[in-house]
């Protein structure tokens, strides 16, 4: 029994390491304009900010539009009043084809598998997609975002 458990653990570790070593590439740029209206998030000490976003694939392709909500820690480096523009580099697996709605999911703060890059927002449904901040202002307060596709390319 011990041998079977050990073998299962080794096999699982091998799969995790293979996923961690998967080549990641730049698949596009996500640019979002965050509203100047902040909604309190309650007891968790989070605030929600609505935003509109455009995703431009790195290769050929039509820009997609998303509506989103950004979750940030309250009063942690609170931004100045007014709208903000936030830019993320979108990274994913080398062999992944960029298709409509690729970014439509929730993202949480984390570090891409096997990546030594600074913390990024990692897809909750599809962990292979990560958003790495290109704009450095105010990103330290961001804990997550949710994106919903609003238009699809013709």
N, C-alpha and C positions, 0 to 999 in steps of 0.2 A: 504494500500500500504506500509506504514512504517513497519507494522508487517511482511509483506512478505520479505522485504529487510533485516530486522533484522534477520529473520529466515534463510535466505539464507547465510548471513554473519556468523551466528553461525555454520551452517552446514559446510561451507567452512573451518572455523577455526578448526572444529573437524577433518576434513580430513587432514589438514596440521599438526595438532598436532599428529595424528595417524602415519603419515609418519615420523615425527620427532622422534617418540618413537620406530620406527622399529629397531629391533636388527641388529647391524652390526657386521660382522665377517671378519676375515682375510681370503681372498680367494687366495692369492698368492703374489709373489714378481716380480716386474718389474725392470730389470737391464738394463741400457742404457749406451752406450759409445757415448759421444758427440764429434763431429769433432772439430778439432782445427781451422777450417775455420769459420769465422763469417761474415754474410751478413748484411749490414746496413738495417734497417727497415724504413728509411725515416723520415718524420716529426713527427711521433708518438714517436720517441725516443726509438724504440725497435730494437733489433737485432735478427736475426734468425740463429740458429745453427742446422745443420743436425745431426741425431743420428741413431744408430741401437740399437734395444732393443730385449731382450728375456723375456718372461713371463713364470714363472714356477708356476703352480697351487699349492696351499697348500696341497690339497689332491692328489690322484693319477692323473696322466695326463701327456701328452707330452708337452714339452716346445714349445711355439709359438714364431715366429719371427715377429717383426714389424719394419718398417721404420718410423722415426718420425722427426718432426721439433720442436725445443724448442724455445720459444719466451722469451726474457729477456730484462730488461731495460738496455739501453746502459750506460756504465761507472758506473753502480751502483754495486759496489763490483765486478768489472770486473775480471774474472778468469785469472790465469796465463796462458801463452801460452802453448799449448799442449792439448792432448785429456783429457777428464774427464770421470769418471765413476760415474753415478748417480743411486741411488737405492730408489725405492718407495715400500712401503707396499700397496697392493691393498686391499681395503675393499669394502664390498657390503652387501646386505641384507642376513640375515641368511638362508632364504629358496631359494636363487638364485643358480641355477645350473651353474657351470662354463662350458661354451661351446666355440667352436672355434670363434675367432673374438670378444670376449667379450670386449676387450679394444680398438677396432677400432672406434675411435671418437675423437673429440676435447675436451680439458680440459681447464678450466679457474680457476684462483685462487679464492678460497672461503672457506667456512667452512661447513662440512657435517651437514645435518639437525640434530638437537638435540645433536650434538657432541661437547664436550668441548675441543677436541684435537686442536692442532695448525692448522693454515690454511693449506688447502690441495688443490690439483687440482681436481675439480669436473667435471664429465662428462657433456658435453653440451646436448647430445642426451639422455643419460641415467644418470639422476642425482643420482641414487642410487649407482653408482660406483665412488669411490674416490681414489686418489693416495696421500698417506701420506709420506712425505720425511723421508727416513732412513739416508741419508747422509745430514749432516748439512752445508757442505761447499757450498757456492754460491747459495743455494736455495732461499735466500731472493730476488734475482734479477729476478727469474723466474716468469713470469706472465701467462704462458700457454704452452701447448704442443698439438700436433696433432699426432695421431698414425694411421698407415695403416698396416693391416695384410699383410705379404708377403708370409708366408707359413702356411699351415694347417696341423695338425697332420694326419698321415696315418690311 
